[in-house]
Amino acid sequence: MPSHPTSPASTAADPSAARQPGRVAAFFDLDRTLIDANSGLLYARWERKAGRIHRRQLAKSLVWGALYHFDLIDLDKAYSEALSHYVGVPEAALRERTHDWFHADVAHRLRPGGQAALDKHRQAGHPCVLLTNSSCYAAEAAAAHWGLDGWLANHFSTDGEGRLDGRFEPPLCYGAGKVARAEAWAAAHDVDLDASWFYTDALSDLPMLERVAHPIVVHPDPRLRRAARARGWPVETW
């Protein structure tokens, strides 16, 4: 019998014509996951030591850090208040300042388990991506120093002269915002989140943990440990 061309409808129905899965990637939270501390608190202490923030502002940062760890903070409000202190600061100066801080206070804090996880995924050919609620300047420094393949973090807007104007790009890279940013990055880099990994210590990262195929909980607090146990997720101590 003569062959007939395949119609678009029959092609869509053919399982062999379905979209092939993309690459597998490994996404990593920063604070208390790859490193052993909250980088935001480290930065606040750095700024206080340099005399750029007051003691009261440092104390507020410590409170925010504790609330963030337990997912009990209005992060949009906290970020807006923190950024108000940097209105008018040239972005280039803040980037340089943040890179200096990173190399002084953070670069040496990569946990041995974090290094091992990065090595494992590199050997498997998986892109390694930092997915953090930190600033874009901190994420940029971390990715460059540890040789990561990409980073996703919070971006801040500037005025016509390249100075911070106190606003951030929504949504924050936090909770569902991490999922949105990871999905956009995955689509642009042919990565399949349904087959990928995510490492974190944070209860606020439940949406991203539930989004990937391989959620790995690292040094969790009791609430996240219970959630991981209920879902059968691996819990690691680095």
C-alpha positions in Angstrom: 0.0 0.0 0.0 1.2 3.5 -0.6 2.5 5.4 2.4 0.7 8.5 3.6 2.3 11.5 5.2 1.8 11.7 8.9 -0.7 14.4 10.0 0.2 16.8 12.8 -2.5 15.3 15.0 -1.1 11.8 14.6 2.4 13.0 15.3 1.3 14.6 18.5 -0.4 11.4 19.6 2.7 9.3 18.9 4.6 8.7 22.1 7.9 8.4 20.2 7.4 11.9 19.0 7.1 13.4 22.5 9.7 15.9 23.6 12.8 14.3 24.8 13.9 15.2 28.3 16.6 17.9 28.7 19.8 17.7 30.7 19.9 17.1 34.5 21.2 19.9 36.7 22.0 20.3 40.3 20.8 23.4 42.2 22.3 24.4 45.5 21.1 26.8 48.2 24.0 28.8 49.7 23.3 29.6 53.4 23.7 26.7 55.8 23.9 24.4 52.8 27.0 24.9 50.7 28.4 27.1 53.5 28.1 26.8 57.3 26.6 30.1 58.1 24.0 32.7 57.0 25.8 35.0 54.5 23.4 37.8 55.2 24.4 38.0 58.8 28.1 37.8 57.8 27.6 40.7 55.5 25.8 42.7 58.1 28.7 42.2 60.5 31.1 43.3 57.7 29.2 46.4 57.1 29.0 47.2 60.8 32.7 46.7 61.2 33.3 49.2 58.3 31.0 51.7 60.0 28.4 51.6 57.1 25.5 50.5 59.3 24.6 51.2 62.9 24.4 48.8 65.8 20.6 48.9 65.7 20.7 47.9 62.1 23.0 45.0 62.8 20.6 43.8 65.6 17.7 44.0 63.2 19.6 41.9 60.7 20.2 39.2 63.4 16.5 39.1 64.1 15.7 38.9 60.4 18.2 36.0 60.0 16.5 34.0 62.8 13.0 34.6 61.4 14.2 33.7 57.9 15.6 30.4 59.1 12.2 29.4 60.4 10.3 30.9 57.4 8.5 33.5 59.7 9.4 36.7 58.0 7.8 39.1 55.5 10.8 39.0 53.2 9.6 41.6 50.7 9.2 44.1 53.6 12.6 43.2 55.1 14.4 43.5 51.7 12.8 46.8 51.0 13.9 48.2 54.4 17.4 46.8 53.9 17.7 48.2 50.4 16.6 51.7 51.5 19.9 52.0 53.3 21.7 51.6 49.9 19.7 54.1 47.9 22.2 56.2 45.9 25.1 53.8 46.2 26.7 53.1 42.9 26.1 49.5 41.8 29.7 49.1 40.7 30.9 50.0 44.2 28.5 47.7 45.9 29.5 44.8 43.6 33.2 45.4 44.4 32.5 45.7 48.1 30.5 42.5 48.1 33.2 40.6 46.2 35.8 41.8 48.8 33.6 40.6 51.6 32.9 37.2 49.9 36.6 36.5 49.6 37.4 37.6 53.1 34.4 36.0 55.0 32.7 33.3 52.8 35.0 31.7 50.3 36.7 29.5 52.9 33.3 28.3 54.3 32.4 25.8 51.6 31.4 22.6 53.5 33.3 19.4 52.7 30.0 17.7 51.9 29.1 20.6 49.6 32.4 20.2 47.8 31.8 16.5 47.5 28.3 17.0 46.1 29.6 19.6 43.5 32.3 17.1 42.5 29.8 14.3 42.1 27.6 16.3 39.8 30.4 17.6 37.8 31.7 14.1 37.2 28.2 13.1 36.1 28.1 16.0 33.6 25.4 17.9 35.5 25.5 21.7 35.4 25.8 23.1 39.0 23.7 26.1 39.7 23.6 28.3 42.8 19.9 29.1 43.8 20.0 31.6 46.6 18.1 34.4 48.3 21.4 36.3 48.5 22.2 39.3 46.4 23.2 38.9 42.8 26.6 40.3 43.7 27.2 37.6 46.3 26.0 34.9 44.0 28.2 36.2 41.2 31.2 36.0 43.5 30.4 32.5 44.8 29.8 31.1 41.3 33.0 32.5 40.0 35.1 31.3 43.0 33.7 27.8 43.1 33.4 27.3 39.4 29.6 26.9 39.2 27.8 26.8 35.9 25.2 29.4 36.8 23.6 31.4 39.6 20.1 32.6 40.4 19.7 35.3 43.1 18.1 38.7 43.8 18.6 41.6 41.4 18.4 45.2 42.4 17.3 48.0 40.1 19.3 51.2 39.5 18.6 54.7 38.3 19.9 56.3 35.1 23.3 56.8 36.7 23.9 53.2 37.8 23.0 53.9 41.5 20.7 51.7 43.5 17.1 53.1 43.8 15.9 50.9 46.6 13.9 48.4 44.5 14.3 44.8 43.7 13.3 42.6 40.8 10.2 40.6 41.8 9.6 37.9 42.8 12.4 37.5 45.3 14.4 34.4 44.9 12.6 32.8 47.9 9.9 30.2 48.2 7.9 30.0 45.0 10.2 32.7 43.6 13.0 30.2 43.5 10.9 27.8 41.5 10.0 30.6 39.0 13.6 31.5 38.5 14.8 27.9 38.2 12.1 27.1 35.7 13.1 30.1 33.5 16.8 29.1 33.7 16.0 25.5 33.0 14.0 26.4 29.9 16.8 28.6 28.6 19.5 25.9 29.1 17.6 22.8 28.0 17.5 21.5 31.6 14.7 19.2 32.8 13.7 20.1 36.4 11.6 16.9 36.6 14.9 15.0 36.5 17.1 17.4 38.5 18.5 17.8 42.0 18.1 20.5 44.7 20.1 20.8 48.0 18.9 23.0 50.8 18.5 23.5 54.5 15.6 25.9 54.4 11.9 25.2 55.1 11.0 28.1 52.8 12.4 26.0 49.9 9.7 23.4 50.1 8.2 24.5 46.8 11.6 23.9 45.0 12.2 20.7 46.9 8.8 19.4 45.6 9.6 20.6 42.1 12.6 18.5 41.4 13.1 14.7 41.1 15.9 14.5 43.7 15.3 16.8 46.7 18.2 16.6 49.2 17.7 18.2 52.7 20.9 19.3 54.3 21.2 20.2 58.0 17.5 20.8 58.4 15.7 22.4 61.4 13.2 20.1 63.1 10.2 21.2 61.0 12.0 20.6 57.7 13.3 17.3 59.0 9.8 16.2 59.8 8.6 17.3 56.3 11.5 15.3 54.7 10.8 12.2 56.8 7.1 12.4 55.8 8.0 12.6 52.1 10.8 10.1 52.2 13.5 12.6 51.2 17.2 12.0 52.0 18.6 14.1 54.8 22.4 14.7 54.8 24.8 16.2 57.2 27.8 17.9 55.6 
